[in-house]
């Protein structure tokens, strides 16, 4: 800064800022490496350093592999890998019946699964051992007779669902079957589908909650049992995180990150295209060797390098789709057991976002009782496979401590829900200490932009969402608002 001229040397400032930025990133990486090393130490495992991994998913995957979770299990490539990967299906996110929702007459809770994906890995039978084999007509007939047959450890099938009816007094508002609309979004409902690849877990879910007429066209199966170490591994990590959390150790967030990223690498899609930089002197030789695979070539002016985009063979891509698909399927199974039990008891659910549902607080005791009767498990709690209410606190820590000293248990709920669609909803929160707050979501739009837009329109955030609910448009210029904030 030049005091005499009241000017700033922007290049010096940028250099100073970048150096500090890199320093902070370096110290953060070193701290993260130290935290991860502690986790490995807990299991008496050798840790080669954070720089040997490209992502947290590869790190978690490596930790599980070192523990023995994949022993006697085979990574797949080619047709079996491609076929089973067709069963990859992420979490369900939707409003009831895919319609806008407005609820104002009751307290609403965000009923959240405790660590949904770690819960799925802990509660599922394990990871199928051995190599996949092609289903024969005899085995397909055996599945028709007994879908949960003991002779098959696991299977993945292409299925045509010919006719389907809900095992309920009413159609499910959150169906288990999906179709893509013209925009490519998944819309869940109760309609038949064809040529859908599903896992054994998904078929058992369909048969539990629907009267279903279906035809299996082909598939793969495993019959060598399960490697069950993933269950033990997840439980140890979960308990480790709980102990860190109880002690107020921030390392619990590192363990949480690991828990949620173990299965991701197992369902990575193959990279079917690659770009290579070749010096023009070696270009002719490269073309002779790879002419059948080259998609395009580009060379900039005054450059001796040529950038070649070419097809990469996917038969060398290996992963564990039988693991990742089952984690996703079992996570949906956990949600289905809760949600379909509610639907069968005519308990309304208004919104689902993968691992949580919006439900009236007054309906939770009945849902917990019905769930316990059906599955002989406690629904509400803080253990793997359980659910709990999970709205963020809107009171200060001092307020909560003061209430606790007076024997008052802090509670927060939504007194109004405005759900517009996937990832777009607003909860007006209220607590038992008299505070009011917002829990706002709109995919692709930061909350700050929502508040600034409402302020510029001279309305509240609640009125902004109500306008959208009533079909009015609102222009939210994220770039313009971000520039103002900056």
GUTOR-536703 format. One record per atom (N, C-alpha, C): residue in three letters; x, y, z. Coordinates in pm, whole numbers, plus 50000, padded with zeros to 5 digits. Example, Ala and Ser with C-alpha at 12.3 -4.5 7.8 and 13.67 -1.06 7.14 Angstrom:
<nodes>
ALA513194943150780
ALA512304955050780
ALA513204967050780
SER512854977550708
SER513674989450714
SER512905000350787
</nodes>
This chain:
<nodes>
UNK500854988150000
UNK500005000050000
UNK500885012450000
UNK500665021449905
UNK501435033849895
UNK500665044849966
UNK501185049150081
UNK500475059050164
UNK500375072350091
UNK501455076450026
UNK501455089649960
UNK500425090449848
UNK500355079949768
UNK499415080249654
UNK498075073549683
UNK497945067749805
UNK496705060649845
UNK496315050049742
UNK497325042449700
UNK497065031949602
UNK497555018549654
UNK497025007749594
UNK497394994149631
UNK498064987549511
UNK499204981249534
UNK499854973249430
UNK499154959649426
UNK498224958149332
UNK497354946349329
UNK498134933549304
UNK499244934249230
UNK500044922249203
UNK500764917649329
UNK501274927049408
UNK501914923349534
UNK500884917349630
UNK499684923449629
UNK498614918149716
UNK498234903949674
UNK498104901649542
UNK497734888349492
UNK498794878049529
UNK500074882049517
UNK501164872849551
UNK501114869249698
UNK500924879549782
UNK500834877349927
UNK499654868249962
UNK498504870949901
UNK497294863249926
UNK497474848749885
UNK498054846449766
UNK498234832749716
UNK499194824849803
UNK500264831449850
UNK501214824649938
UNK500544820150068
UNK499734828950125
UNK499014825450249
UNK497994814450223
UNK497334815250107
UNK496334805150071
UNK496974791350063
UNK498124790649996
UNK498834778049982
UNK499314773050118
UNK499754782250203
UNK500214778450336
UNK499084772250418
UNK497914778350412
UNK496744773150485
UNK496374759250433
UNK496374757750300
UNK496044744750240
UNK497064734050283
UNK498344737950285
UNK499394728550325
UNK499204724150470
UNK498954733750558
UNK498784730350700
UNK497524722050721
UNK496474725050643
UNK495264716950652
UNK495504702750607
UNK496254701050498
UNK496594687650448
UNK497434679950549
UNK498404686950610
UNK499254680350711
UNK498444675950832
UNK497504684450875
UNK496664680750988
UNK495764668950954
UNK495224669150832
UNK494364658150788
UNK495164645150783
UNK496404645950733
UNK497264634150728
UNK497524628750868
UNK497744637750961
UNK497974633651101
UNK496744626651158
UNK495554632351127
UNK494294626451177
UNK494064612551119
UNK494304611050988
UNK494114598150923
UNK495094587850978
UNK496334592151001
UNK497344583151057
UNK496894577751193
UNK496194586251272
UNK495674581751401
UNK494634570851384
UNK493784572251282
UNK492754562151255
UNK493404548851220
UNK494414549251133
UNK495134537051096
UNK495804530851218
UNK496364539351306
UNK497034534451426
UNK496064526851516
UNK494804531451520
UNK493794524851603
UNK493654510051565
UNK493894506751436
UNK493744493051389
UNK495084486251363
UNK496154492751411
UNK497504486951397
UNK497804483951251
UNK497504493651163
UNK497734492051020
UNK498814501850973
UNK499504498150868
UNK500534506550811
UNK499894517150722
UNK500264529750743
UNK499734540850665
UNK500864546750581
UNK500694547250450
UNK501754551450360
UNK501754566550334
UNK500834573750395
UNK500794588250375
UNK499684592550283
UNK499154604250310
UNK497984609250239
UNK498274611750090
UNK499544614250056
UNK499884617749919
UNK499884605549826
UNK499654593749880
UNK499554581749798
UNK498114579249753
UNK497204588249789
UNK495784586749753
UNK495304599349684
UNK494474597549583
UNK493964608949507
UNK492674614449567
UNK491974606549647
UNK490684610949701
UNK490414604049833
UNK489444609349908
UNK489054603150036
UNK488414589550009
UNK487774587949892
UNK487154575149858
UNK488214564249841
UNK489314567649772
UNK490374557749753
UNK491054554549886
UNK491104564449975
UNK491694562250107
UNK490824552750190
UNK489504555350195
UNK488604546650269
UNK488554532650211
UNK488574531850079
UNK488574518950009
UNK489824511050045
UNK490984517950048
UNK492254511450082
UNK492244506450226
UNK491664514350314
UNK491594510350456
UNK490744497750471
UNK489594497250401
UNK488734485450407
UNK489434473250346
UNK490164475450239
UNK490894464550173
UNK491974459050265
UNK492704468050333
UNK493754463850426
UNK493164455750541
UNK491964459550582
UNK491294452550693
UNK490874438450654
UNK490764435750522
UNK490374422450474
UNK488954421450426
UNK488284433050410
UNK486864432950373
UNK486614427050234
UNK487634427050147
UNK487454422150011
UNK488184409149985
UNK488664402750088
UNK489354389850071
UNK488394379650009
UNK488874372249910
UNK488114362149837
UNK487014368049749
UNK486994381349737
UNK486054388049646
UNK486834392649523
UNK486174393249408
UNK486854396249283
UNK486384409549227
UNK487354417749186
UNK487014429549107
UNK486594424848968
UNK485644432048908
UNK485074427748780
UNK485414437448668
UNK485394432248547
UNK485594440348428
UNK484714434748316
UNK484664442048205
UNK483934437048088
UNK482434435948109
UNK481824425748051
UNK480364424548051
UNK479754422748190
UNK480324414148276
UNK479734412948411
UNK479744426248486
UNK480864433248475
UNK480984446248543
UNK479964456148487
UNK479844456448356
UNK478904465748293
UNK477464462348329
UNK477124449548328
UNK475744445348357
UNK475364448748501
UNK476194444848597
UNK475864447348737
UNK475844462348768
UNK476714469948699
UNK476734484548720
UNK475444491248677
UNK474674484548591
UNK473384490248550
UNK472404490848667
UNK472704483748774
UNK471844483948893
UNK472194495248989
UNK473224503248954
UNK473584514649039
UNK472434524749036
UNK471914528049152
UNK470784537349162
UNK470914545049292
UNK471094558049282
UNK471314566349400
UNK470064568049484
UNK470164576849582
UNK469074578849677
UNK467844585449614
UNK466704582649672
UNK465434588449622
UNK465224602149686
UNK464944612049601
UNK464644625649647
UNK463374630249577
UNK462334633449654
UNK461064637349592
UNK460094642649697
UNK459094649649650
UNK457944653249733
UNK456894642149718
UNK455954641749811
UNK454894631749804
UNK454154632749672
UNK454054621649600
UNK453384620749469
UNK453984630249365
UNK455214634949390
UNK455884644449300
UNK455074657249282
UNK454374661249390
UNK453564673449388
UNK454054682949497
UNK453804695849476
UNK454184705849578
UNK453424703149708
UNK454084706149820
UNK453494703449950
UNK453514716050037
UNK452394718250108
UNK452294729150204
UNK451664723650331
UNK452424723750442
UNK451934718150568
UNK452074728750677
UNK450964732050741
UNK450974742650844
UNK450244738750971
UNK449634726750973
UNK448724723551083
UNK449354715451196
UNK450634712251188
UNK451264703751290
UNK452754706651300
UNK453344701951408
UNK454804702151419
UNK455364691451324
UNK456394694951249
UNK456994685851153
UNK458444683251193
UNK458864670951179
UNK460244667451208
UNK460964662751082
UNK462254665851075
UNK463134660450972
UNK463704647551029
UNK463064636350996
UNK463384623351056
UNK464504617050975
UNK465674616151035
UNK466904613450962
UNK467494599951001
UNK467974592450901
UNK468654579750928
UNK470034582350987
UNK470414574651086
UNK471744575851146
UNK472764569651050
UNK473634578050993
UNK474714573250903
UNK474174562750806
UNK473354567150710
UNK472624557750625
UNK473534547850552
UNK474574552650484
UNK475404543450406
UNK476274534450495
UNK476884539750603
UNK477524530550697
UNK476544520550757
UNK475314524850786
UNK474294515650837
UNK474014504550738
UNK473934508250609
UNK473694498250505
UNK474824488050501
UNK476074492850510
UNK477224483650506
UNK477274474750629
UNK476804480050742
UNK476814472250866
UNK475704461750869
UNK474544465150815
UNK473384456150825
UNK473234446650707
UNK473824449850592
UNK473704440650479
UNK474504427850508
UNK474204416750440
UNK474854403950473
UNK476364403950458
UNK476894412150367
UNK478334412350343
UNK478604414650195
UNK479814411250152
UNK480204412750011
UNK480324398949949
UNK479644396349836
UNK479664382849775
UNK481084378449739
UNK481424366449777
UNK482734360849744
UNK482664353549610
UNK483834351949549
UNK483904344349426
UNK483594352449301
UNK483504345349189
UNK483254351549060
UNK481774350449024
UNK481264360248949
UNK479864359348905
UNK479684348548799
UNK478544342048804
UNK478224331748704
UNK476904335448637
UNK476724330748514
UNK475514334148438
UNK474344325848489
UNK473224332548513
UNK472004325548558
UNK471484316248449
UNK471174304048488
UNK470564294348396
UNK469044294948411
UNK468364288648318
UNK466894288048325
UNK466434281348454
UNK467144270748495
UNK466794263648618
UNK466914272748740
UNK467964280848744
UNK468164289748859
UNK467154301248858
UNK466804305948738
UNK465774316248730
UNK464444310848783
UNK464114298348748
UNK462894292148801
UNK462964290648952
UNK464174288049003
UNK464354286749147
UNK464094300149217
UNK464514311149153
UNK464254324449208
UNK462754327349209
UNK462054323249101
UNK460594325149099
UNK459954318049219
UNK460414305949246
UNK459814297949354
UNK460194303549491
UNK461434307949506
UNK461904313149635
UNK462964323849609
UNK462554336649601
UNK463524347449572
UNK464654348349674
UNK464414343449794
UNK465434344049899
UNK466134330549915
UNK466254323349806
UNK466824309849809
UNK468234309649868
UNK468504299849952
UNK469804298750017
UNK470904293749923
UNK470514287549812
UNK471514282049721
UNK472254293049644
UNK471664305149639
UNK472304316449573
UNK472644327049677
UNK473934330049692
UNK474344340449786
UNK473734353749747
UNK473904357249622
UNK473414370049572
UNK473184368949423
UNK472364377949369
UNK472164378149224
UNK471754392049178
UNK472004394449050
UNK471674407148986
UNK470964403648856
UNK469734408248840
UNK468884403448731
UNK468304414948650
UNK468094412248520
UNK467324421348437
UNK465884416648444
UNK464974425948471
UNK463604422048503
UNK462614430648427
UNK461524424548386
UNK460374431848332
UNK459234430548433
UNK458774441548487
UNK457654441148581
UNK456374443448501
UNK455574433148495
UNK454394433048408
UNK453184439448475
UNK453024436448603
UNK451864441848677
UNK452264443648822
UNK451734454048885
UNK452154457049022
UNK451014463949096
UNK450864460849224
UNK449834466949308
UNK450364468449450
UNK450134479849512
UNK450654482749646
UNK449954474149750
UNK450714468949845
UNK450154461749959
UNK449744471950065
UNK448704479450033
UNK448274490550118
UNK446864494450080
UNK446214502050170
UNK444874506950140
UNK444894517650032
UNK446054523450008
UNK446184534049908
UNK447504532249834
UNK447624538349718
UNK448894537949645
UNK449954545249725
UNK451174540049717
UNK452274546749787
UNK452534560449724
UNK452684570549809
UNK453024583849760
UNK454504584949726
UNK455274575349777
UNK456704574349745
UNK456934560349688
UNK456704558949558
UNK456834545849495
UNK458264541049491
UNK458424528049470
UNK459764522049468
UNK460334520849327
UNK459494523349227
UNK459934521749088
UNK460064535449022
UNK461074537048938
UNK461284550048876
UNK461334549248724
UNK460974560448665
UNK461114562348521
UNK461714576148497
UNK462424577548387
UNK463004590448355
UNK462034598948273
UNK461944611948308
UNK461114620848227
UNK461944626248111
UNK461364635448034
UNK462044640447915
UNK463314648247948
UNK463424653048073
UNK464614660548114
UNK465694651448173
UNK465384638448183
UNK466354629048237
UNK466284627348387
UNK465314633748453
UNK465164632348598
UNK464384619648630
UNK464724613448742
UNK464014601448786
UNK462754605348860
UNK461644599748817
UNK460364601948885
UNK459894588448940
UNK459764587649072
UNK459384575149138
UNK457864573949143
UNK457394561749121
UNK455964559149126
UNK455694544249144
UNK454514539949107
UNK454084526049125
UNK453724519448992
UNK454394523448886
UNK454064518448753
UNK455064507848708
UNK454614498148627
UNK455504487548575
UNK456664493448495
UNK457794486448496
UNK458964490448418
UNK459504478248345
UNK460354480448248
UNK460934469248174
UNK462434471148158
UNK463134459848138
UNK464584459548118
UNK465334467348227
UNK464894465548350
UNK465534472048464
UNK466414461848535
UNK467694465148558
UNK468594456248630
UNK468534459748778
UNK468234449648861
UNK468114451849005
UNK468874440849080
UNK469124443349206
UNK469804433549291
UNK468794424849363
UNK469294414849430
UNK468444406049510
UNK467694414049617
UNK468384423349682
UNK467764431549786
UNK466584439249732
UNK466744445049612
UNK465654452949552
UNK464474444149514
UNK464734432049465
UNK463634423049431
UNK462854419249557
UNK463574416249665
UNK462904412649790
UNK462064424249843
UNK462554436549826
UNK461774448349866
UNK460494449449785
UNK460604447549653
UNK459414448349568
UNK458364438049611
UNK458824425949639
UNK457884415249675
UNK457324417149816
UNK458074424349902
UNK457564426950038
UNK456464437550037
UNK456604447449951
UNK455694458949958
UNK454684459549844
UNK454804450449745
UNK453874450349631
UNK453404436149602
UNK452214435249544
UNK451814423249473
UNK452374425049332
UNK453254415949294
UNK454074418649176
UNK454114406849081
UNK453844409348954
UNK453994399348850
UNK455164403648762
UNK456164394848750
UNK457384399148682
UNK458004387648603
UNK458924391348514
UNK459654381448434
UNK461144384848437
UNK461964374948474
UNK463424376548474
UNK463944372248337
UNK464714380848273
UNK465224377648139
UNK466644372148141
UNK467484376948232
UNK468874372248241
UNK469504377748367
UNK470744373548393
UNK471414378848510
UNK472664371248548
UNK473304375448656
UNK474484368948713
UNK474194365548859
UNK474894355448909
UNK474714351649049
UNK476054348149112
UNK476074348749246
UNK477214344549327
UNK476714333449421
UNK477554323349445
UNK477094312249530
UNK478184307149624
UNK479134315849660
UNK480234311649746
UNK480214318349882
UNK479054323849921
UNK478934330050052
UNK479404344450054
UNK479404350350175
UNK479764364450191
UNK481054365950271
UNK481824376250238
UNK482854381150328
UNK482164391350418
UNK482084388450546
UNK481294396750639
UNK482134406750718
UNK483424407950686
UNK484294416750764
UNK483894431450751
UNK483194435150644
UNK482774449050628
UNK481874453350744
UNK481074444150797
UNK480194447150908
UNK481004450651033
UNK481994442351062
UNK482864444551178
UNK483674457351162
UNK484164459551041
UNK484974471351012
UNK484174484251032
UNK482964484750979
UNK482104496550992
UNK481754499151138
UNK481444488551212
UNK481074490151353
UNK482234495951433
UNK483444491351404
UNK484614496551475
UNK484824511351444
UNK484704514951317
UNK484864529051280
UNK483764537651341
UNK482534532551341
UNK481404540051398
UNK481604542151548
UNK482034531651617
UNK482274532851761
UNK483444542351789
UNK484454541951702
UNK485594550951716
UNK485144565451700
UNK484294567851600
UNK483784581351580
UNK482954585851701
UNK482134576751755
UNK481304580251870
UNK482164584051991
UNK483264576852010
UNK484154579852124
UNK484834593352105
UNK485254596251980
UNK485864609351952
UNK484834620551972
UNK483614618051927
UNK482564628251937
UNK482234631252083
UNK482164620652165
UNK481874622252307
UNK482974630252376
UNK484214628352332
UNK485344635352393
UNK485534649352335
UNK484704653052237
UNK484834666152174
UNK486024667252081
UNK486494655652032
UNK487654655251944
UNK487214657451799
UNK487734668051733
UNK487304670751594
UNK487664659551496
UNK488484650151540
UNK488824638851454
UNK487584630751415
UNK486494632251492
UNK485264624951459
UNK484754628451320
UNK484994640851277
UNK484564644851143
UNK485374637651035
UNK486644635151063
UNK487494627750970
UNK486984613450956
UNK486634607251070
UNK486134593551068
UNK484784593050995
UNK483944603251018
UNK482654603950948
UNK482874604450796
UNK483834612550754
UNK484154613650612
UNK484594600250555
UNK485414593050631
UNK485864579850588
UNK484704570150576
UNK483824570150677
UNK482694560850679
UNK481814562450556
UNK481594574950515
UNK480674577650405
UNK481304576150267
UNK482604573750262
UNK483264573550131
UNK483904560050097
UNK483654549950178
UNK484304536950156
UNK483824530350027
UNK482514531349999
UNK481954523549888
UNK482044530749754
UNK482334543849754
UNK482244551749631
UNK483144546849520
UNK484374543049553
UNK485334538849451
UNK484914525749386
UNK484074517949454
UNK483684504749401
UNK482764505649281
UNK482144517349257
UNK481214518749145
UNK481624530049051
UNK482924533249051
UNK483404543448956
UNK483144538948813
UNK482674548148731
UNK482424544948591
UNK483754544248516
UNK483824535648415
UNK485074534748338
UNK485334547548259
UNK486584551148247
UNK486964562748165
UNK487144557748022
UNK486244561347934
UNK486254555847797
UNK486944564947697
UNK487444576447743
UNK488124585647653
UNK489274592447728
UNK490384594247659
UNK491554600047723
UNK492214609747627
UNK492824620147683
UNK493534630047602
UNK495034628847629
UNK495804628347522
UNK497244626847535
UNK497944638047459
UNK499014643347518
UNK499814653847455
UNK501044647347392
UNK501164648647258
UNK502254642147184
UNK503044652947108
UNK504374652047117
UNK505194661247036
UNK505044657346889
UNK505014667246803
UNK504754664646661
UNK505784655146598
UNK506964654346655
UNK507984645146603
UNK507594630546625
UNK506734628046726
UNK506324614246757
UNK504894611246712
UNK504294621046644
UNK502884619946607
UNK502634608346510
UNK503464607246407
UNK503234596946306
UNK503294582946367
UNK504254580646454
UNK504394567746519
UNK503164564646606
UNK502664574946678
UNK501474573146764
UNK500254569646679
UNK500104576446565
UNK498954573846478
UNK499004559546423
UNK500184554846382
UNK500314541046333
UNK499834530946438
UNK500124533646564
UNK499804524046671
UNK498354524946718
UNK497774536846706
UNK496454538946769
UNK495404544346672
UNK495594542646541
UNK494694549046445
UNK493234544846462
UNK493004532546510
UNK491614527846527
UNK490904534246644
UNK491654540946732
UNK491084546046857
UNK491034561346862
UNK491654568046766
UNK491734582646771
UNK490384588946735
UNK489914598046823
UNK488654605046798
UNK488904618846735
UNK489944625846784
UNK490234639146730
UNK491664643046764
UNK492204652546684
UNK493544657946709
UNK493474673146696
UNK494254679846781
UNK494234694446778
UNK495624699746810
UNK496054709446732
UNK497364715646755
UNK497204730746751
UNK497674737346856
UNK497574751946863
UNK498644758246774
UNK498394770746737
UNK499364778046657
UNK500644780146737
UNK501754779746668
UNK503074781946729
UNK503374771846839
UNK502784759846827
UNK503044749446926
UNK503514736846855
UNK504444729846918
UNK504954717446859
UNK504244705246918
UNK503284707647010
UNK502544696647074
UNK501184694747008
UNK500784682346998
UNK499474678846943
UNK498664671947052
UNK497404676347071
UNK496534670547172
UNK495584660647104
UNK495704648247143
UNK494944637447078
UNK493924631747176
UNK492694631547135
UNK491634625347215
UNK491364611547154
UNK491534601247236
UNK491374587747181
UNK490574578747275
UNK489994568447218
UNK489144559047293
UNK490024550347382
UNK489624549247505
UNK490344540647599
UNK489534527947623
UNK490164516547609
UNK489474503847626
UNK488964502447769
UNK487684498447783
UNK487114497147917
UNK487254483047973
UNK487814473747891
UNK487944460147944
UNK489114459048043
UNK489844470048061
UNK490884470348164
UNK490434477948287
UNK489184482148286
UNK488624489348402
UNK488034479048498
UNK488554478548619
UNK488074469148720
UNK487504476848839
UNK486384471848891
UNK485864477149017
UNK484994466549085
UNK484324470449194
UNK483534461149275
UNK482054464949269
UNK481404464149154
UNK479994468349148
UNK479094460049239
UNK479454447249263
UNK478624438949351
UNK478624444149494
UNK479634452049529
UNK479684458349661
UNK478914471449660
UNK479284480649570
UNK478644493749566
UNK477154493149540
UNK476734484549448
UNK475304483149417
UNK474544478549541
UNK475114469049615
UNK474424463949734
UNK474344474349845
UNK475374482849858
UNK475324493649958
UNK474174503149925
UNK474074507049798
UNK472984516049758
UNK471624509349773
UNK471544496649735
UNK470264489349744
UNK469844487849889
UNK470794484549977
UNK470434482350117
UNK470124495550187
UNK470744506450142
UNK470384519550200
UNK468934522950166
UNK468534520050043
UNK467134522350006
UNK466204512650078
UNK466694500350101
UNK465904490750178
UNK465604496150318
UNK466604502050383
UNK466394507850517
UNK465344518850513
UNK465404527250409
UNK464414537950397
UNK463044532050363
UNK463004521850277
UNK461724515850238
UNK461004509650356
UNK461764503050445
UNK461114496550559
UNK460384506750646
UNK460984518450659
UNK460344529050740
UNK459204535550664
UNK459454539350538
UNK458474547050464
UNK457264538750423
UNK457494526350380
UNK456364517850341
UNK455544513650462
UNK456194511950577
UNK455454509350701
UNK454554521050732
UNK455074533250714
UNK454254545250736
UNK453104545750635
UNK453384542950509
UNK452334543550406
UNK451244533350434
UNK451634521350477
UNK450654510950506
UNK449804514350628
UNK450324522950716
UNK449564527350834
UNK448854540650807
UNK448834545050679
UNK448214557750638
UNK448814569750711
UNK450094568950741
UNK450824580150800
UNK451454588050685
UNK451194600950681
UNK451664609250570
UNK453134612950586
UNK453864611750475
UNK455214617050463
UNK455154627450352
UNK455844638750370
UNK455674649950277
UNK456874651950184
UNK458054647950231
UNK459254650150151
UNK460324640250192
UNK461074635250095
UNK462234626750123
UNK463444632250052
UNK464574632750123
UNK465844636550063
UNK466884625950100
UNK466884615150025
UNK467804603750038
UNK467714596950174
UNK468254603350279
UNK468344596650409
UNK467444602850515
UNK466514611450474
UNK465634617850572
UNK464244620050514
UNK463264620950603
UNK461884623350561
UNK461274634250649
UNK460344641650592
UNK459564651450668
UNK458244644850707
UNK458004644250836
UNK456834637250890
UNK456314644751012
UNK455024643751038
UNK454474650451155
UNK455004644051283
UNK455364652451378
UNK455924647651505
UNK454934638551578
UNK453654641651567
UNK452634633851639
UNK452494619651584
UNK452984617451460
UNK452864604151399
UNK454044594951432
UNK455104600451488
UNK456314592551512
UNK456104580951610
UNK455384582851722
UNK455174571451813
UNK454454559751747
UNK453414562651666
UNK452684551951597
UNK453604544951496
UNK454384552651422
UNK455314546851325
UNK456334538051396
UNK456864542651509
UNK457854534751583
UNK457254521651631
UNK455994522051678
UNK455324509751725
UNK455104499951611
UNK454614504951497
UNK454354496151382
UNK455664490151332
UNK456714498051329
UNK458014493251284
UNK458534482251376
UNK458394484451507
UNK458864474651606
UNK458094461451593
UNK456784462551572
UNK455954450551556
UNK456384442551433
UNK456724449551326
UNK457004442951198
UNK458434437551191
UNK459404445351241
UNK460814441651222
UNK461544438251353
UNK460824439451464
UNK461414436051595
UNK462694443951621
UNK462684456851583
UNK463814465751607
UNK463304479251654
UNK464074485851740
UNK463724499251783
UNK464054509051671
UNK463074517051632
UNK463264526251521
UNK464034538751562
UNK463684544551676
UNK464244557451716
UNK465454555451807
UNK466554561851772
UNK467784560551851
UNK468964566451777
UNK470154564151828
UNK471364569951768
UNK472344559351721
UNK471894546851712
UNK472754536051666
UNK472584533651516
UNK473494525751460
UNK473404522351317
UNK472064515651287
UNK471414520251181
UNK470124514551142
UNK468934521251206
UNK469174530851297
UNK468064537851362
UNK467874551751302
UNK466804558551347
UNK466464571851297
UNK466314581551415
UNK466544594451386
UNK466344604551489
UNK465954617751422
UNK465334626751500
UNK464974639951449
UNK466244648351441
UNK466384655851329
UNK467714661451302
UNK467694675751249
UNK466764684251293
UNK466844698351258
UNK467984704851335
UNK468714713951269
UNK469794721051336
UNK469224730451442
UNK470024732751545
UNK469614741751652
UNK469474755951599
UNK468484763251645
UNK468334777451610
UNK468554786251732
UNK468904780151844
UNK469214787551966
UNK470724788451985
UNK471174798152062
UNK472594799252091
UNK472994788452191
UNK474274785452197
UNK474764775252292
UNK474494779552435
UNK474574792652460
UNK474304797752596
UNK472844795352635
UNK471934797552539
UNK470514795152566
UNK470254780452598
UNK470884771752521
UNK470684757352541
UNK471244752952676
UNK472434758252712
UNK473034754952842
UNK472164759952957
UNK471624771952941
UNK470764777653044
UNK469494769253061
UNK468914764952949
UNK467714756552955
UNK468024743253022
UNK469174737352988
UNK469574724553046
UNK469754725753198
UNK470304737053242
UNK470494739053387
UNK469164739853461
UNK468094743153387
UNK466754743853446
UNK465954731053421
UNK466634720753366
UNK465974708053341
UNK465104708053216
UNK465344717453126
UNK464554718253002
UNK465344712052888
UNK464784701652825
UNK465434695252711
UNK465134703352585
UNK466194707152515
UNK466014715552397
UNK465324707952285
UNK464334714352222
UNK463594708352110
UNK463394718552001
UNK463464714051877
UNK463214722651762
UNK462374714951661
UNK461484722151593
UNK460604715851495
UNK460284725951385
UNK459644721251280
UNK459184729951173
UNK457684732451192
UNK457314745051195
UNK455884748151210
UNK455204750451075
UNK456044751250968
UNK455494752850834
UNK456484747250733
UNK456014738550645
UNK456824732850537
UNK456274737350403
UNK457144743050320
UNK456794746350182
UNK457764738450094
UNK457294727750033
UNK458144719249949
UNK457764721249804
UNK458694726349724
UNK458414729649584
UNK458744718149490
UNK459744710149526
UNK460194699149442
UNK461494693649496
UNK462214686049413
UNK463474680249456
UNK464444691149502
UNK464994689449621
UNK466034698249674
UNK465584712749683
UNK464294715249687
UNK463784728949695
UNK462644729549796
UNK462964733949916
UNK461944734650021
UNK462364744550129
UNK461394748350210
UNK461654757550321
UNK460904752750444
UNK461624751850556
UNK461004749250686
UNK461094761950770
UNK459964766050827
UNK459964776850926
UNK460144770151062
UNK461304771851121
UNK461644764751244
UNK461234772651369
UNK460914765151471
UNK460534770751601
UNK461094761551709
UNK461514767251821
UNK461974758751930
UNK461234761852059
UNK461494753852163
UNK460774755552289
UNK461364766552376
UNK462294774352318
UNK462834786052389
UNK462354799052327
UNK461444797852227
UNK460844809752167
UNK461554815252045
UNK462554807951992
UNK463284812651874
UNK462594808351745
UNK462754816251641
UNK462224813251508
UNK463394813551410
UNK463424804051316
UNK464504803751218
UNK464064797251089
UNK464994796150994
UNK464714790250863
UNK465634778350837
UNK465084768550767
UNK465884757550712
UNK465534757350564
UNK466384764350483
UNK466054766550343
UNK466974758550252
UNK466394752950145
UNK467154745750045
UNK466594749249906
UNK467494752049813
UNK467124753349673
UNK468354749649592
UNK468294738449523
UNK469464733049455
UNK470074743249360
UNK471384745249376
UNK472104754449289
UNK472064768949333
UNK471294771949438
UNK471154785749484
UNK471614786749630
UNK472704793849658
UNK473134795449797
UNK472074802549880
UNK472004799150009
UNK471004805250097
UNK471124820450102
UNK472374825450096
UNK472564839850101
UNK471894846749984
UNK471924840249867
UNK471254845849749
UNK469744846349767
UNK469214836049834
UNK467774835849861
UNK467364847349952
UNK468134849450058
UNK467824860250152
UNK467954873950086
UNK469004875950005
UNK469214888849939
UNK468104891549837
UNK467704880949762
UNK466624882549665
UNK465324886549734
UNK465004879849843
UNK463784883249918
UNK463864897549970
UNK465034901650019
UNK465214915250073
UNK465044925549962
UNK465604922749843
UNK465474932249732
UNK464024933449684
UNK463264922649698
UNK461844922949660
UNK460964928949769
UNK461564931449885
UNK460814937149997
UNK459874927350063
UNK460244914250058
UNK459404903950119
UNK460274894950206
UNK459634886450285
UNK460374876850367
UNK460714864550283
UNK461624856450337
UNK461974843950268
UNK460754834950257
UNK459924834850361
UNK458694826850359
UNK457774831350245
UNK457644844550226
UNK456794849750118
UNK457374846349981
UNK458714846349971
UNK459344842549845
UNK458984828249807
UNK459074819149903
UNK458744805149876
UNK457244803449850
UNK456414810949920
UNK454964809949896
UNK454614815049756
UNK455324825549710
UNK455104830249573
UNK455444819349473
UNK456574812549496
UNK456964801649407
UNK455964790149415
UNK455484787349536
UNK454494776749555
UNK453214779849476
UNK452844792749471
UNK451614796949403
UNK451824799249253
UNK453004795649202
UNK453214796249058
UNK453824809149006
UNK454224818149095
UNK454844830649050
UNK456344828449029
UNK456904835848935
UNK458324834748906
UNK459134844248995
UNK460384840549019
UNK461304849249091
UNK462654848349021
UNK463184859748980
UNK464494859848915
UNK465594861149020
UNK466434850749028
UNK467534850649124
UNK468834850449044
UNK469474861949033
UNK470714863048957
UNK471884860049050
UNK472334847549049
UNK473374843249143
UNK474674850849118
UNK475034852848990
UNK476294859748960
UNK476264874149009
UNK475164881148981
UNK475054895149022
UNK475114896549174
UNK474394887449243
UNK474394888149390
UNK475764884649445
UNK476424874749385
UNK477774870849430
UNK478754882349412
UNK478614889749301
UNK479484901449278
UNK479244912149383
UNK477994913949422
UNK477684923849526
UNK478304919749659
UNK478184906649691
UNK478734901749817
UNK480244903749819
UNK480894900549704
UNK482344902049695
UNK482774916549709
</nodes>
